[in-house]
């Protein structure tokens, strides 16, 4: 990973924002910029260079992982250490004009901001900064796409285990646990999110996490799952049918499948994410099911399971080569059933590549 290049590009953006430094506290952003994978730290990026702060628990880990930044280890919390380090450097430099420090307003708590303000001298100014790192993270480099591709392949392999376990009377949680055990055995660090196994009427819940409910004898089962591998997430959804699907059930499934393909076909550089969302909804309108599609069409995926851009109505972000997004339209009829199909795709120079290798034909168990 090009951590030095990422830091340099961030440094070059500071003057236009009239910032002397940017204090990074969101751990995925710290990992993206420096390589640190621990659970506590802070990274200060300024025109003079970068400094990483951690406490004594991470002395060895920081020295092994952190790239292109000076490392400062102290007994205090990283945020307090960063504030004291900044204060000492300004006093040594005897700077009279305000020193403007950008903070991650979307991630820093009020308490953390108060801590900073209480330690820093009055000559410092804290300014909420735009999501600079998140913006950079939207476009993945080749190393990142390689990591994501591996996570997608490992994650997709779990669907075979799900098909072995899903049967009438088996609890949803049992299916999820078998998949998660298989993920660990295959080398996954952890699941990207709490596995969704939602059957029968519960399949109409878009985020119906696996419960103690038994799978019915005639029902759709929505399986939404993903893994983290080398820090990068995967995400996929397949919906199967237990029993013999009726013509109506097959029709609903086919409508979702067609809408998902319409959205995939719309993905290419230069169009907005809102247009991708529109393609899925337009397809579902033809079958009269658009009113049952109640969430966005997708989202970015990388170091976090939900990243920018958001693929939704009214969103204007323009797709660029290297962006990795999900395409996941669904239909949810309360009290009856739900169907969702989801793939991850990477935007290419001329369209997109579907990373998810799994068939989307309806599987009846």
C-alpha positions, 0 to 999 in steps of 0.5 A, a space after each residue: 500500500 502506498 501510505 507515503 503517497 496517500 499522506 503526501 496527497 493529503 498534505 497538498 490539500 491542506 493549504 486550499 482549506 487554510 489548515 496547518 494540520 489535520 488530526 485523524 482519529 477515525 481508525 479506518 482513516 488512520 489505517 488507510 494513511 499509515 497502515 496501523 491496525 490497532 484499536 487506539 491511535 491518532 495521526 497528525 498530518 501537516 505540511 511538515 510531515 506526519 506524526 502517529 500517536 499511540 499508548 504503550 500497548 502498541 509500541 511494538 505494533 506501531 513500529 512494525 506497521 506504521 509507515 511514513 510517519 514519526 511515531 510518538 508513544 506515551 502513557 496517556 490517551 493518543 488524543 491527549 498526547 497529540 494535543 500536548 505534542 502540538 502545544 509544545 511544538 508551537 511554544 518552541 516555535 513561538 508562533 503568534 498567529 493562530 494554528 488551524 487544526 482540522 478535525 474529523 467532525 463526522 467522527 470526533 465526539 463532543 467530549 473528544 473535542 472538548 479534551 483537545 480544546 482544553 489542552 491546546 493553547 488559545 492560539 490554536 483553532 479547531 476547524 471541522 474539515 471536509 471528509 478528505 480521507 473518505 473522498 480519497 478512499 472512494 477510488 481504490 488502487 490495485 493493491 486494494 482491489 486485490 484485497 477486496 477481490 480475495 475477500 469477495 471470493 472467500 465470502 462467496 464460498 460461504 454460500 455453499 455452506 448455507 445451502 447445505 444447512 438451510 432446511 425447514 425447521 433449522 433455526 436462522 441463527 444455526 445457519 449463520 453460525 455455520 457460515 461464520 465458522 466456515 469463514 473463520 476456518 477459511 481464514 477470514 479475520 471476522 465477518 463484515 457485519 452481523 450475518 443476515 438470515 431472514 426467512 418467511 415473513 422475516 425476509 421482508 425485513 431488509 436487515 433481518 439479522 439471524 434469529 432463533 426462528 425456524 425456517 418454514 417449509 415454504 418460504 424465501 430465505 434472504 442470506 446477506 453476509 460478508 467477511 473481512 480479509 486483510 482489512 478489506 470487506 466483502 458483501 453479498 446477498 442471495 435469496 433462496 426458496 425452501 419448498 416449491 416456489 409458486 409462479 408468483 414467487 418466481 415472478 418476484 424473484 425474476 423482477 428483482 434479478 432483472 432490476 439488479 442486472 439493469 443497475 449493474 449494466 448502468 455502472 460506468 465512469 462518468 455517470 452519477 450514482 443516482 442514475 444507477 439507482 434509477 435504473 434499478 427502480 425503473 426496472 421494478 416499476 415495470 412489474 409494479 414492485 417499485 413501491 416495495 423497494 425501500 432502501 438505496 441500491 448500494 454503497 461503497 465498500 472497502 476498509 469499512 462495510 459502508 463507505 462513500 459513495 452512497 448509491 441512492 436516489 438524488 445522489 450526485 457523486 460521479 463514478 470513477 474507475 477504481 470505485 467499488 460499490 454494491 448493487 443490491 435492489 430488493 422487494 419487501 412485501 410486509 407479512 409475506 416475503 422479501 427478495 434481495 440480490 447483491 453483488 460487488 462491482 468495481 468500476 472500470 475504464 469502460 463499464 464495470 467488473 462484477 466481483 461476486 462469482 456466485 450464480 443469481 439463478 433461483 435456488 429451490 431447496 
